[in-house]
């Protein structure tokens, strides 16, 4: 059974945010769902290096955390789509600020991250 290494502090907003968004693809999933890619296959194509299994797991977690809703259309073959909830949409300005910060510091971040040895990079994700 999984044992938490960092104690969970539900009184701290940053701890709550980290708990909800912790996952390599979650912020990107929210971004792409908001910008017209509601289907899991579309999301997988947008996220190079991702696996279908991890995408499905993180979509399920986002659904559990009430950031997205899942709709199963009854046509054949079955079609699944994800849409942001009101809570998920409230994160879009935060994601936009993070994207802007990344764009502003892109050159420095690329320089720093290309220096990381492979094992450090793997631990960072």
Order of alpha helices (4+ residues) and beta strands (2+ residues): alpha-alpha-alpha-alpha-beta-beta-alpha-alpha-alpha-alpha
